[in-house]
Amino acid sequence: MKSVCSFKFHDVLIGSGLIVPISHRENVFDLTEDEWNTTFSLFKEVKALLDENLSPDGYNIGWNSSSYAGQHIMHAHLHVIPSFKDEPYAGKGIRYW
């Protein structure tokens, strides 16, 4: 787990993870402008790290906002999932994860 400012990056699946603000924000729409900027900065660092270590063919990136949209943990978090052309879910999109 890497801590950057008031955010953490958590590994969830091999090579994938979550960017989570430490301050409670129920969903993405509750983030402050500074939190958006920090999320983007950390996202770029995470992508560079994953590109260097895994060389994925693409990425699935996503926020779920509300239980009706698939949010099961009511704390804002950004999914970062590297994708590979030879995996079972290749080309399926984020809903399959």
Chimera marker file (.cmm) of the C-alpha trace (Angstrom):
<marker_set name="trace">
<marker id="1" x="0.000" y="0.000" z="0.000" r="1" g="1" b="0" radius="0.5"/>
<marker id="2" x="1.399" y="3.384" z="-0.997" r="1" g="1" b="0" radius="0.5"/>
<marker id="3" x="0.423" y="6.551" z="0.815" r="1" g="1" b="0" radius="0.5"/>
<marker id="4" x="0.385" y="9.825" z="-1.131" r="1" g="1" b="0" radius="0.5"/>
<marker id="5" x="-0.863" y="12.956" z="0.651" r="1" g="1" b="0" radius="0.5"/>
<marker id="6" x="-4.280" y="11.983" z="1.946" r="1" g="1" b="0" radius="0.5"/>
<marker id="7" x="-4.786" y="8.991" z="-0.349" r="1" g="1" b="0" radius="0.5"/>
<marker id="8" x="-3.767" y="5.366" z="-0.423" r="1" g="1" b="0" radius="0.5"/>
<marker id="9" x="-3.336" y="2.910" z="-3.287" r="1" g="1" b="0" radius="0.5"/>
<marker id="10" x="-4.421" y="-0.626" z="-2.371" r="1" g="1" b="0" radius="0.5"/>
<marker id="11" x="-3.555" y="-3.710" z="-4.435" r="1" g="1" b="0" radius="0.5"/>
<marker id="12" x="-6.740" y="-5.736" z="-4.926" r="1" g="1" b="0" radius="0.5"/>
<marker id="13" x="-6.185" y="-8.169" z="-7.821" r="1" g="1" b="0" radius="0.5"/>
<marker id="14" x="-2.675" y="-8.855" z="-9.085" r="1" g="1" b="0" radius="0.5"/>
<marker id="15" x="-1.605" y="-5.584" z="-10.666" r="1" g="1" b="0" radius="0.5"/>
<marker id="16" x="-4.905" y="-3.823" z="-10.029" r="1" g="1" b="0" radius="0.5"/>
<marker id="17" x="-5.946" y="-1.639" z="-7.189" r="1" g="1" b="0" radius="0.5"/>
<marker id="18" x="-7.932" y="1.159" z="-5.673" r="1" g="1" b="0" radius="0.5"/>
<marker id="19" x="-7.107" y="4.792" z="-5.069" r="1" g="1" b="0" radius="0.5"/>
<marker id="20" x="-8.919" y="5.774" z="-1.877" r="1" g="1" b="0" radius="0.5"/>
<marker id="21" x="-9.082" y="9.130" z="-0.074" r="1" g="1" b="0" radius="0.5"/>
<marker id="22" x="-8.318" y="8.777" z="3.630" r="1" g="1" b="0" radius="0.5"/>
<marker id="23" x="-10.987" y="11.353" z="4.518" r="1" g="1" b="0" radius="0.5"/>
<marker id="24" x="-14.449" y="9.832" z="4.237" r="1" g="1" b="0" radius="0.5"/>
<marker id="25" x="-16.178" y="10.748" z="0.995" r="1" g="1" b="0" radius="0.5"/>
<marker id="26" x="-19.197" y="8.588" z="0.257" r="1" g="1" b="0" radius="0.5"/>
<marker id="27" x="-18.758" y="8.764" z="-3.511" r="1" g="1" b="0" radius="0.5"/>
<marker id="28" x="-16.769" y="10.449" z="-6.262" r="1" g="1" b="0" radius="0.5"/>
<marker id="29" x="-19.129" y="13.438" z="-6.350" r="1" g="1" b="0" radius="0.5"/>
<marker id="30" x="-18.180" y="14.312" z="-2.763" r="1" g="1" b="0" radius="0.5"/>
<marker id="31" x="-14.461" y="14.757" z="-3.502" r="1" g="1" b="0" radius="0.5"/>
<marker id="32" x="-13.015" y="18.238" z="-3.129" r="1" g="1" b="0" radius="0.5"/>
<marker id="33" x="-11.098" y="19.866" z="-5.971" r="1" g="1" b="0" radius="0.5"/>
<marker id="34" x="-7.825" y="19.144" z="-4.142" r="1" g="1" b="0" radius="0.5"/>
<marker id="35" x="-8.846" y="15.491" z="-3.757" r="1" g="1" b="0" radius="0.5"/>
<marker id="36" x="-9.617" y="15.293" z="-7.496" r="1" g="1" b="0" radius="0.5"/>
<marker id="37" x="-6.182" y="16.736" z="-8.265" r="1" g="1" b="0" radius="0.5"/>
<marker id="38" x="-4.477" y="14.349" z="-5.844" r="1" g="1" b="0" radius="0.5"/>
<marker id="39" x="-6.411" y="11.410" z="-7.308" r="1" g="1" b="0" radius="0.5"/>
<marker id="40" x="-5.241" y="12.351" z="-10.804" r="1" g="1" b="0" radius="0.5"/>
<marker id="41" x="-1.640" y="12.740" z="-9.668" r="1" g="1" b="0" radius="0.5"/>
<marker id="42" x="-1.632" y="9.379" z="-7.896" r="1" g="1" b="0" radius="0.5"/>
<marker id="43" x="-3.415" y="7.775" z="-10.864" r="1" g="1" b="0" radius="0.5"/>
<marker id="44" x="-0.590" y="8.907" z="-13.196" r="1" g="1" b="0" radius="0.5"/>
<marker id="45" x="2.019" y="7.480" z="-10.772" r="1" g="1" b="0" radius="0.5"/>
<marker id="46" x="0.143" y="4.178" z="-10.517" r="1" g="1" b="0" radius="0.5"/>
<marker id="47" x="-0.155" y="3.911" z="-14.315" r="1" g="1" b="0" radius="0.5"/>
<marker id="48" x="3.573" y="4.548" z="-14.769" r="1" g="1" b="0" radius="0.5"/>
<marker id="49" x="4.381" y="1.902" z="-12.159" r="1" g="1" b="0" radius="0.5"/>
<marker id="50" x="2.033" y="-0.661" z="-13.736" r="1" g="1" b="0" radius="0.5"/>
<marker id="51" x="3.298" y="0.128" z="-17.262" r="1" g="1" b="0" radius="0.5"/>
<marker id="52" x="6.874" y="-0.397" z="-16.099" r="1" g="1" b="0" radius="0.5"/>
<marker id="53" x="6.207" y="-3.616" z="-14.186" r="1" g="1" b="0" radius="0.5"/>
<marker id="54" x="3.399" y="-5.294" z="-16.152" r="1" g="1" b="0" radius="0.5"/>
<marker id="55" x="3.205" y="-3.658" z="-19.617" r="1" g="1" b="0" radius="0.5"/>
<marker id="56" x="-0.567" y="-4.138" z="-19.900" r="1" g="1" b="0" radius="0.5"/>
<marker id="57" x="-2.356" y="-3.867" z="-23.242" r="1" g="1" b="0" radius="0.5"/>
<marker id="58" x="-4.931" y="-1.488" z="-21.741" r="1" g="1" b="0" radius="0.5"/>
<marker id="59" x="-6.722" y="-0.446" z="-18.592" r="1" g="1" b="0" radius="0.5"/>
<marker id="60" x="-10.185" y="-0.483" z="-17.084" r="1" g="1" b="0" radius="0.5"/>
<marker id="61" x="-10.677" y="2.577" z="-14.889" r="1" g="1" b="0" radius="0.5"/>
<marker id="62" x="-13.829" y="3.253" z="-12.946" r="1" g="1" b="0" radius="0.5"/>
<marker id="63" x="-15.829" y="4.762" z="-10.140" r="1" g="1" b="0" radius="0.5"/>
<marker id="64" x="-19.070" y="3.209" z="-8.932" r="1" g="1" b="0" radius="0.5"/>
<marker id="65" x="-21.372" y="5.776" z="-7.351" r="1" g="1" b="0" radius="0.5"/>
<marker id="66" x="-24.363" y="4.418" z="-5.363" r="1" g="1" b="0" radius="0.5"/>
<marker id="67" x="-25.452" y="0.863" z="-4.756" r="1" g="1" b="0" radius="0.5"/>
<marker id="68" x="-27.529" y="1.008" z="-7.950" r="1" g="1" b="0" radius="0.5"/>
<marker id="69" x="-24.334" y="1.565" z="-9.922" r="1" g="1" b="0" radius="0.5"/>
<marker id="70" x="-22.444" y="-1.250" z="-8.208" r="1" g="1" b="0" radius="0.5"/>
<marker id="71" x="-20.897" y="0.617" z="-5.262" r="1" g="1" b="0" radius="0.5"/>
<marker id="72" x="-20.707" y="-1.837" z="-2.363" r="1" g="1" b="0" radius="0.5"/>
<marker id="73" x="-18.342" y="0.107" z="-0.112" r="1" g="1" b="0" radius="0.5"/>
<marker id="74" x="-19.760" y="3.540" z="0.620" r="1" g="1" b="0" radius="0.5"/>
<marker id="75" x="-16.398" y="5.276" z="0.553" r="1" g="1" b="0" radius="0.5"/>
<marker id="76" x="-15.146" y="6.835" z="-2.692" r="1" g="1" b="0" radius="0.5"/>
<marker id="77" x="-12.534" y="4.720" z="-4.476" r="1" g="1" b="0" radius="0.5"/>
<marker id="78" x="-11.152" y="4.622" z="-8.024" r="1" g="1" b="0" radius="0.5"/>
<marker id="79" x="-10.596" y="1.192" z="-9.599" r="1" g="1" b="0" radius="0.5"/>
<marker id="80" x="-7.396" y="0.813" z="-11.651" r="1" g="1" b="0" radius="0.5"/>
<marker id="81" x="-7.344" y="-2.532" z="-13.485" r="1" g="1" b="0" radius="0.5"/>
<marker id="82" x="-4.665" y="-3.394" z="-16.061" r="1" g="1" b="0" radius="0.5"/>
<marker id="83" x="-5.990" y="-5.442" z="-18.994" r="1" g="1" b="0" radius="0.5"/>
<marker id="84" x="-4.226" y="-7.963" z="-21.184" r="1" g="1" b="0" radius="0.5"/>
<marker id="85" x="-5.266" y="-9.205" z="-24.637" r="1" g="1" b="0" radius="0.5"/>
<marker id="86" x="-4.964" y="-12.868" z="-23.623" r="1" g="1" b="0" radius="0.5"/>
<marker id="87" x="-7.108" y="-12.734" z="-20.445" r="1" g="1" b="0" radius="0.5"/>
<marker id="88" x="-10.648" y="-14.181" z="-20.225" r="1" g="1" b="0" radius="0.5"/>
<marker id="89" x="-12.287" y="-10.730" z="-19.857" r="1" g="1" b="0" radius="0.5"/>
<marker id="90" x="-10.349" y="-9.014" z="-22.662" r="1" g="1" b="0" radius="0.5"/>
<marker id="91" x="-12.583" y="-6.552" z="-24.462" r="1" g="1" b="0" radius="0.5"/>
<marker id="92" x="-15.480" y="-6.985" z="-22.020" r="1" g="1" b="0" radius="0.5"/>
<marker id="93" x="-15.207" y="-3.681" z="-20.128" r="1" g="1" b="0" radius="0.5"/>
<marker id="94" x="-15.308" y="-2.779" z="-16.468" r="1" g="1" b="0" radius="0.5"/>
<marker id="95" x="-18.717" y="-4.291" z="-15.640" r="1" g="1" b="0" radius="0.5"/>
<marker id="96" x="-17.235" y="-7.790" z="-15.920" r="1" g="1" b="0" radius="0.5"/>
<marker id="97" x="-14.827" y="-7.061" z="-13.068" r="1" g="1" b="0" radius="0.5"/>
<link id1="1" id2="2" r="1" g="1" b="0" radius="0.2"/>
<link id1="2" id2="3" r="1" g="1" b="0" radius="0.2"/>
<link id1="3" id2="4" r="1" g="1" b="0" radius="0.2"/>
<link id1="4" id2="5" r="1" g="1" b="0" radius="0.2"/>
<link id1="5" id2="6" r="1" g="1" b="0" radius="0.2"/>
<link id1="6" id2="7" r="1" g="1" b="0" radius="0.2"/>
<link id1="7" id2="8" r="1" g="1" b="0" radius="0.2"/>
<link id1="8" id2="9" r="1" g="1" b="0" radius="0.2"/>
<link id1="9" id2="10" r="1" g="1" b="0" radius="0.2"/>
<link id1="10" id2="11" r="1" g="1" b="0" radius="0.2"/>
<link id1="11" id2="12" r="1" g="1" b="0" radius="0.2"/>
<link id1="12" id2="13" r="1" g="1" b="0" radius="0.2"/>
<link id1="13" id2="14" r="1" g="1" b="0" radius="0.2"/>
<link id1="14" id2="15" r="1" g="1" b="0" radius="0.2"/>
<link id1="15" id2="16" r="1" g="1" b="0" radius="0.2"/>
<link id1="16" id2="17" r="1" g="1" b="0" radius="0.2"/>
<link id1="17" id2="18" r="1" g="1" b="0" radius="0.2"/>
<link id1="18" id2="19" r="1" g="1" b="0" radius="0.2"/>
<link id1="19" id2="20" r="1" g="1" b="0" radius="0.2"/>
<link id1="20" id2="21" r="1" g="1" b="0" radius="0.2"/>
<link id1="21" id2="22" r="1" g="1" b="0" radius="0.2"/>
<link id1="22" id2="23" r="1" g="1" b="0" radius="0.2"/>
<link id1="23" id2="24" r="1" g="1" b="0" radius="0.2"/>
<link id1="24" id2="25" r="1" g="1" b="0" radius="0.2"/>
<link id1="25" id2="26" r="1" g="1" b="0" radius="0.2"/>
<link id1="26" id2="27" r="1" g="1" b="0" radius="0.2"/>
<link id1="27" id2="28" r="1" g="1" b="0" radius="0.2"/>
<link id1="28" id2="29" r="1" g="1" b="0" radius="0.2"/>
<link id1="29" id2="30" r="1" g="1" b="0" radius="0.2"/>
<link id1="30" id2="31" r="1" g="1" b="0" radius="0.2"/>
<link id1="31" id2="32" r="1" g="1" b="0" radius="0.2"/>
<link id1="32" id2="33" r="1" g="1" b="0" radius="0.2"/>
<link id1="33" id2="34" r="1" g="1" b="0" radius="0.2"/>
<link id1="34" id2="35" r="1" g="1" b="0" radius="0.2"/>
<link id1="35" id2="36" r="1" g="1" b="0" radius="0.2"/>
<link id1="36" id2="37" r="1" g="1" b="0" radius="0.2"/>
<link id1="37" id2="38" r="1" g="1" b="0" radius="0.2"/>
<link id1="38" id2="39" r="1" g="1" b="0" radius="0.2"/>
<link id1="39" id2="40" r="1" g="1" b="0" radius="0.2"/>
<link id1="40" id2="41" r="1" g="1" b="0" radius="0.2"/>
<link id1="41" id2="42" r="1" g="1" b="0" radius="0.2"/>
<link id1="42" id2="43" r="1" g="1" b="0" radius="0.2"/>
<link id1="43" id2="44" r="1" g="1" b="0" radius="0.2"/>
<link id1="44" id2="45" r="1" g="1" b="0" radius="0.2"/>
<link id1="45" id2="46" r="1" g="1" b="0" radius="0.2"/>
<link id1="46" id2="47" r="1" g="1" b="0" radius="0.2"/>
<link id1="47" id2="48" r="1" g="1" b="0" radius="0.2"/>
<link id1="48" id2="49" r="1" g="1" b="0" radius="0.2"/>
<link id1="49" id2="50" r="1" g="1" b="0" radius="0.2"/>
<link id1="50" id2="51" r="1" g="1" b="0" radius="0.2"/>
<link id1="51" id2="52" r="1" g="1" b="0" radius="0.2"/>
<link id1="52" id2="53" r="1" g="1" b="0" radius="0.2"/>
<link id1="53" id2="54" r="1" g="1" b="0" radius="0.2"/>
<link id1="54" id2="55" r="1" g="1" b="0" radius="0.2"/>
<link id1="55" id2="56" r="1" g="1" b="0" radius="0.2"/>
<link id1="56" id2="57" r="1" g="1" b="0" radius="0.2"/>
<link id1="57" id2="58" r="1" g="1" b="0" radius="0.2"/>
<link id1="58" id2="59" r="1" g="1" b="0" radius="0.2"/>
<link id1="59" id2="60" r="1" g="1" b="0" radius="0.2"/>
<link id1="60" id2="61" r="1" g="1" b="0" radius="0.2"/>
<link id1="61" id2="62" r="1" g="1" b="0" radius="0.2"/>
<link id1="62" id2="63" r="1" g="1" b="0" radius="0.2"/>
<link id1="63" id2="64" r="1" g="1" b="0" radius="0.2"/>
<link id1="64" id2="65" r="1" g="1" b="0" radius="0.2"/>
<link id1="65" id2="66" r="1" g="1" b="0" radius="0.2"/>
<link id1="66" id2="67" r="1" g="1" b="0" radius="0.2"/>
<link id1="67" id2="68" r="1" g="1" b="0" radius="0.2"/>
<link id1="68" id2="69" r="1" g="1" b="0" radius="0.2"/>
<link id1="69" id2="70" r="1" g="1" b="0" radius="0.2"/>
<link id1="70" id2="71" r="1" g="1" b="0" radius="0.2"/>
<link id1="71" id2="72" r="1" g="1" b="0" radius="0.2"/>
<link id1="72" id2="73" r="1" g="1" b="0" radius="0.2"/>
<link id1="73" id2="74" r="1" g="1" b="0" radius="0.2"/>
<link id1="74" id2="75" r="1" g="1" b="0" radius="0.2"/>
<link id1="75" id2="76" r="1" g="1" b="0" radius="0.2"/>
<link id1="76" id2="77" r="1" g="1" b="0" radius="0.2"/>
<link id1="77" id2="78" r="1" g="1" b="0" radius="0.2"/>
<link id1="78" id2="79" r="1" g="1" b="0" radius="0.2"/>
<link id1="79" id2="80" r="1" g="1" b="0" radius="0.2"/>
<link id1="80" id2="81" r="1" g="1" b="0" radius="0.2"/>
<link id1="81" id2="82" r="1" g="1" b="0" radius="0.2"/>
<link id1="82" id2="83" r="1" g="1" b="0" radius="0.2"/>
<link id1="83" id2="84" r="1" g="1" b="0" radius="0.2"/>
<link id1="84" id2="85" r="1" g="1" b="0" radius="0.2"/>
<link id1="85" id2="86" r="1" g="1" b="0" radius="0.2"/>
<link id1="86" id2="87" r="1" g="1" b="0" radius="0.2"/>
<link id1="87" id2="88" r="1" g="1" b="0" radius="0.2"/>
<link id1="88" id2="89" r="1" g="1" b="0" radius="0.2"/>
<link id1="89" id2="90" r="1" g="1" b="0" radius="0.2"/>
<link id1="90" id2="91" r="1" g="1" b="0" radius="0.2"/>
<link id1="91" id2="92" r="1" g="1" b="0" radius="0.2"/>
<link id1="92" id2="93" r="1" g="1" b="0" radius="0.2"/>
<link id1="93" id2="94" r="1" g="1" b="0" radius="0.2"/>
<link id1="94" id2="95" r="1" g="1" b="0" radius="0.2"/>
<link id1="95" id2="96" r="1" g="1" b="0" radius="0.2"/>
<link id1="96" id2="97" r="1" g="1" b="0" radius="0.2"/>
</marker_set>
